[in-house]
Amino acid sequence: MIRRDAARLAAPALLILLLLLIVTGSWDKSATFDEAVHIHSGWRILTAGDFATNHEHPPLMKALAALPLVLGGARPPASEMKREIDQWTVAHDFVYHANDGDWILRTARLPIALVAVALAWALHWHAASTLGAPAGLVALALLVFEPNVLAHAGLVTTDLGNTALTFLTFVSFLAALKSGTRRAMLLCGVSFGLALLAKFTAVLLAPILVLTGAAVTALEGGGRDRLRRLGAALAVVLGCGLLVLNIGYGFGGTFSTLRSFTPESEAFRRHAAGALGALPLPLPVEYVRGFDHAEAGGQSWWAYLFGRHSRSGWPHYYLAALAVKTPLPLLLMAGAGLLAWPWARGRGKDALRAVHVLAPAVPLAVYLAAFTLSSNLKNIGLRYILPVYPFLCLAAAAATRLRPGRPWLAWGLVAWQAAAVLWVHPDLLTFFNLTVGGPSRGREVLLDSNLDWGQDLKGLGRFIRDNRIDSIYVDYFGRACFRHEKVRSTPDFQGGWIAVSATHLKGVYAEDKDRYRFLWDQTPRAVIGGSIFVYEAARPPGWVPKAAPLESR
């Protein structure tokens, strides 16, 4: 009885722990690079119906984050947008000048954390109902201690929302195929539409659902009737998803053509000039414009991998990022789980049982293939493939069915992962596994939002005050407010104290990639949150000043 009660309480306890890890991991972190813009855009959507500001990201997660700010009476910024580029300064004004920056960030991040808790609950429910209660707890525990999910669940971005809604759409589609009811299909369609409203890469759900449906149909024996039902189900999901997408944008400019605006990307310009350009699209115009803007942004961008720089990136970038930033226990268990399909097919009388073991392979394959084969994607962060993580946890849960009599093995691996995450907490964004030497070696492998996204300016301010440093040069990669975080930088480095963000330290976006080479072999006096390196050093010969940091903003 005691063991049964403990098992019943384990899932709620893990969900509470997840929320605590997210909140405590983000509570004292500065705004990351894009957060202020996302928050202000969400506030504009809710207060002015403005979908054009920051249209390169769909509105759902931004509006959700801004909802408590609107209800809490956040004040409008004094500045106004006249050009698209003004979104950065206006958003900065909104977060740090019109309002209290800490209140804005902590309040806006909470809804994202709650979405992560909902994702964890959905993962547990699905794994428990299809693979058994022990597997459900293993899947939940692995997600609770997944550092990449934890890191992005504490930030106002679109990545966590896309992850949650991609998973929810997938499992609701499996449920719809099993029940065959129109209600289940409509619910899946609503989830699909919400995913499209969360992030543009949610369009990958279309091939995921088609391939999943084909796999289920094949395992059930195929046949014309089954194929017809699958086609009808996909049509309902697609139609409902498009309706939800249009509702989310208030039907603004629906059925506009590509020629109704000037496309930015080469692909959209090519389509606009062809026959497709004159066709009315059943999509909101700001969704199309935003997708076009995102497509254009991926055409040329600096990337960094294993100490090398590239303007065009590498096809294997995301595979490498997944390999080095995913905890080894999760990789090992997920690999074993994906090999469990023959076991399920051989022993399971119900064809869907095999599908539930094989199912994680479909979204994993689609996401990794899409981000490996495409030549037009930014190589700037593992977060672009964050939706693979619930499926990795689901695959890992399937591994528990291979040796159901030895639960200590699975829970030993979970404990290993938990220890690794608690060791790096609250600097969750800087997690790297032991294949590259752990977090301390991360800057030699990946940068930008993989490690250094501007989250540690507050920690730097605290270090400066604690050590009574009067003069320091700061080269910071981010957009948090120097004044708010009580950081004052000298206009130029004259020798002495210098603090450099890891992304700048390795020259990722600088023309002079070796600007800080004189620091590479020195031992830093401090490493703030794993992303800002503080040194005491002499000014090197030939040093060229650059623009002063905007600490007066």
N, C-alpha and C positions, 0 to 999 in steps of 0.2 A: 504493500500500500504506500509506504514512504517513497519507494522508488518511482511508483506510478505518479504520485503527486509531484515529485521533483521534476519528472519528465514533462508534466503538464505546465509547470511554471517556468521551464527552461526557455521556451520561445518568447514569452513576454519579457523575461529578464534580459534576454539577448537584444530585443528590440529597444528596451530602455537604455541598455549599455550602448547600443549604436547611436542613439540620439545624444547621449552624454559625450561620446568620443567625438562626434561631429562638432558639437557646440564648443567643447573645451579646445578642440583643435583649431577652431577658427576665431574664437572669442578675442584673442589678443593679436590677430594678424591684420596688417594693413590691407587696403584695397588692392586687389590684383589689377593687372593692366586694363582690363575691359569692364570691370565691375561698375564703376561710376556711370559709364555710358549706358550699360544695361539698366541700371536702376532708374536713371533719369528718363530713359526711353519708356520704361514701364509706367512711370508716373505720368508721362505725357499721353500714353495710350489710354489710361484710365481717366484722366482729367480733361483731355482735349480730343480724344479719338484720333490721335496723331500716329499713323502707322509709317509715316515717311522717315521720321527720325530714327537713325540706326536700323534702316530697313534691311541691312545685310543679315539680320537675324530675325526669325519669326517672333510674334509677340507673346506667346503664351507664358513662358517662364519669366520673362521680364515683367509682365503684368502681374503675375502671381507674387513675385518678390516685392513689387511696389504696393500691393494691396494693403498691407498693414501700415505702410507709410501714409497712404491716402486717408485711411481710417484714423491714423494717429495725428493728422493735421500737419504733415510736412509742408514747409513754406516754399513757394516758388523761387527760382533764381532771379537775381536782378538783371542778368544779361539775357540776350535773345539770340536765337540762331538766324543768321542771314545766309550762310553757306553751309554745306554739308560738313565741312571740316570743323565748323564751330561747335559741333556736338561735344567735342572733348572739353573745351573751356566752359561751356554752359553746364555740362554735367558736373565738372569739378566745382563750379560755383554752387550748384544745387546741393551737392553732398557736403562740402566743407565750409562754405560761406553763409549760405541761406539757412543751413541746419547744422546740427552737431554731427560730425562725421562718424563718431563711434556709434551713436544711436542709429543713424541711417544704416550703417553696414550690418550691425548685429541684428537689427529688426528685419532687414530685407533678406538676410541669409537664412532666417529661421524657416520660412516656407519651403526652401530648397531642402533643408534638413528633414522636414516632415515628409516630403516626397520620397526621400531616400528610405525613410522608415516604412512607407507604404510599399516601396519596391521590395524591401526585405521581407515584409509580411507576405506579399504575393509569391515571392520565390519559395518561402517556407511552405505555404499552402500548396503550391503546385507540386513541389518535390515530395512532400509528405503524402499527397493524395495519389500520386502516380508511382512513387518508388518506395513508399513506406515512411512511417514516422521517424525512425532513426536517420534515414537519408535526408529527410526534411530538416532535421536539426543540424546535420553536418553542413548542408547547403547554406543555411542561415548563418551559422557560426563563421563559415568561410567568407561570406559577404560582410558580416559585421567587422571582421578583421582584414578587409581588403583595403590596403592603403590608398590606392588610386581612387576608388569609390569614396572613401572617407574624405580624401582631400577635396574632391570636386563637389561633394555633398555640402560642404561648408562655404561654398562660393556662389555668387550670383552670376551664373553663366547658363548656357542652354544645354550643356553636356549631360548633366545628371537627369534633367527632365527627359531628354531624348532617350537616355538609357532606360529609365523606368517605363516610359510609354512604349518603347520598342519591345521590351519584355512582356508587358501587359497585353499588347496587341498580339504577340506571338502565342501566348498561352490561351488567350481568349479565342483565337482562331482554331487551335487544337480542340478546345471545348465545343466550338461551333461545329466542327467537322464530326465530332463524336455524337452530339445531340441531334444535329440536323435541323434545329429549330430556327425560325426566322429571327426570333428575339435574340438568340445567341449571336447570330450573324450581325444584327444591327448593333449590338454592344461592341462587337469586334470592330465594326466600321467606325463607331464613335471614337474608340481608342486609336484607330488608325488616323483619323482626322486630327485628334489632339496631338499625336506624334508629329504630324506634318506641321502643326502650329508651334512645335517645340524647336525643331532644327531642320535645316534643309536636307541633311543626310538621311533623314527618316524616309526619304523616297526609296531607300534600299529595302524597306519593308515589302515593297511590291514584289521583287524577285524572291524574297525570303518566303512570302506567303504562297506564291505560285509553286516553288520547289517543295515546300512542306506539304502542300495539298497533293502534289504529284506523288510524293513519297507515301503518304497515307493511302492514297488511292491504289498505288501499286501493291502495297502490303496487304490491302484488303481484297486483292484479286482483280482490280481494274473493272472493265466493262463499261458499256456506253452509258448506262444509268448512273453509275458512280461518277463518270467524267462529266455528265450533264449536271449532276448536283454540285460538283466542284466548281464548274463554270458559273452556275447560278450563285453560289456562295461568294466567289471572288467578285462577281458583278455587284452584289449587295454591299460587300465591304468597300469596294472602290467608290460606288455611288454615295454611300453614307459618309465615307471619309472626305470626299470632295465637298459635300454639303456642309460638314462641320468646319472644314477649312474656310469656306466662304463666309459662314456665320462668324467665325473668329475674326475676320477682317471686315465685318459689316457689309459684305458684298461690294466693297469698294472697287470699282473698275472691272468687275467680273465681265468676261467675254470681250475684253480689250484684245488688240492684236499686238504682235511684236513690233509692228511698225508705228504703234501709237506713242512710243518713246524711243530714245536713242540708246541702243544696247551698248554696254561697256566691253563685254567679253567677245573674243573672236568667234566662239561657237554661236552665240546669240546673234551677232551681226550677220553671220553666214545664213542662219535660219531666217532672219528677218528679210534678207534679200531674196530668199527663195519663195517657193509656193506656201510654205508654212507661215510666212510673215503676214499674210492677209487673212489667216484663219482666226476667228474669235476663239479665245481659249477660255475654258470653264474655270478659270482661276482668278483670284483677286490680282489686280495689277501690281500692287506693292509686293505681293508674294513673288511674282514673276521678276520684277525689278530687283528685288533682294537676292533672288537666286542668281540672276545675271551678275550682280555685284560680287557675290561670293565666288562665282565662277571666274570672274576677272581677277579677283584677288589671288587665286591660286596659280596664275600664269607665270609669276616670277616672284620668288621669295627666298631669302637666305635661309639655308638649313645647316645644321651642325650635327655630326654623328661621328663618334669615336675620334674626336680631335680634328676632323676634316670639315671644311666649309664647301658649300655648293649653292649655286644660284638656282639650280633646277631640281635639287633633291635626289633621292635614291629610291628605286622601286621597293627595296627591302627595308626602308626606314621603319615602317610600322611593325613589321615582323621583329626587327631588332629591338624596338622599344618595348614590345610586348614581352620579349624574352628576358630583358634586363630589369624591367620595372614591375614584373609580376612576382609575388612571393613564390619561392620554389615549391613549397608544399601544395599550393593551388595548381601549379603547372604539372606536378607529378600526378596528383589525384585526377585532374581533368584528363590528362593523357590516358590514364588507366581507365577512366570512365568511358571515353570514346571507343576504347577497345572492348567494352562490355556488350556491344550490340549483338555479336554472334551468340553470346550467352542468353540474352533476352529473347532473341529470335528462336533459339533452339528450345527454350523451356517455356516460353510464354504462349498460352493458347490464344490469347487475344492479340490480334495484330497490332493494336495500338500500344500494347506494352513495349513492343520493340521500337515503335516510333518514339515513345517517351524517353527511351535510352539513347536512340540515335538522334533525336530532335535537335539537341544543342549543336550538332555538327553543321546543320544547315545555315543558321545565322552566322556562326563562326566562319564558315567557308565563304559566304557571300560578303561579309564585311572585310575579311582579310584579302579576298580576291579583288574587291572593288578598290581598296586602298593600296594594293600592290600593283595592279595592272594600269590604273589611271596615271596619266602623265600630267595631270593638272590639279594636284592637291598640295597644299602647304605641308611641308615636313616640319611642323613646329610643336607638335604635342601628341602624346598618347591619348589625350582626351578625345580626339577625333574618333577613336575606336573604343571609347569607354563602354558602349553597349555590349561588347563581347563578354564583359565580366560576369553578369548574372548567368550567362550560358556556360561559362567556364565553371562557375559554382554548381550549376545543375549537372554538368558532366562529371564533376568531382563527386557529387552525391551518388551518381549511378555506380561509381567505383565501389561504394560500400556494399553493393549487392553481390560483388564478386566473392567476398569473404565475409558473409553476414555474421559468422561466429567469432570474428576477431575485431570487435569494434575498437579495441585499444589502439590498433594500428591507425585507423582514421583519426581518432581523437588525439593521438600523439602528434600527427601532422598538423592538426588544427592548433594544438598547443604551441607548436613550433612557430606557426604563422602568427599567432596572437602575441607571442613573446617578441618577435621581430617588429611587429607594428607598435606595440607598447614602448619598445626601446626608442623608436624614432618619433613618437608622438610628443609634442603637437606639430612637428615639422613634417607633416605627412606628405607634402608635395615632393619632398626630397628623397623619398624611398627608392632604393635600388637594391636588388638582391645580391647574393654573394658571388654570382658569376662574374661580376665586374668589381668586386671588392666592397660592396655595400654603399650606403649613402655618402661616405666620405670621399668616394671616387666618382661620384655621379657627374661632376662637372667635366670630367674627361670623356664622357660618353654622350650625354644629351643635355640640352639647355632649354631656354625659353620656358614654356609652361610645363615642361617636364620636371623642372627643379626651381627655376628662378623666374617668378612672375610678378615681382614687386611686392611680395607679401610681408617682407621683414623690415620695412622702414621704421615701423614703430619700435621694433626690437633694437634697431640701430640707435634711435633717439634715447632709449633707456640706457644703452651701453655708454653713450657719450656723457650722459648726466652722471651715471654711476662712477665713471672714471675721471670726471671733471676735466674733460678735454675742451680746451678753449678754441682750438683751431684745427679743422679737419677738412680735407677735400673729399667730396662725395660724388661719385659717378654712379648714379642709380638707374637701374632698368625698371621703370614703372611709372605710374601716374598718381600715386598717393601724394598727399599734401605735406611738403617739408615743414611748413609752419605749424600745421596741426600736430604733426608727430614730433615737434620740437627739435628739428634737425636744421642746423645752419652750416652751409658749406662755404668754403673760401672760393673766390672766382676761379682760381687756378691752383694747381699743385706746385707748391714751392719747396717741397721736402717736409718730412715729418709724418703726421697722421694722414692716412688715405684709406677710404672705404670704397670698394668697387663691387658692384653686383656681378655675379658669376657670368652672366651673359655678356657683359661688357669686358670682363676680365679675359675672356677668350675671343673677344672681337667679333662676335657673331654678326652684328649689323654694322660694324665699322668698316670704313674703307681701309684703314690701317689695322689689319688683323693682329699685328704684333705690338700694338700700342702699350700693352701692359706686360710684355714679355719679361721686363726687368723684375716683375713680382712673382713670376711663375715658380721660381726655384726658392723663394723665400717662405719661411714659415709664418703664417698670419698670426697676429697677436690675438685675434678672435675671429670666429666664424658665426655670424648672426643668423640663427635659424637655418643654417645650411646653405644660404643663398647670397649673403653679403660678406665679403672678406675684408678684414681690417688689418692694415699693416702700419708699421713705422719704417719709413724708407727715405733714402736720399733721392732728390730729383735727378733723373738720368740725363746724360748729355744728349742734346738734340731734342729735348722735350718740346712739343708743339702744343700750345694752349688750344682748348676748344671752348665752345660756348658754355657760359656759366650755367649751373643747374638752376632750375626755376624755384628756388626755395622761398621766394617772396610771394608766390601765388596765394 
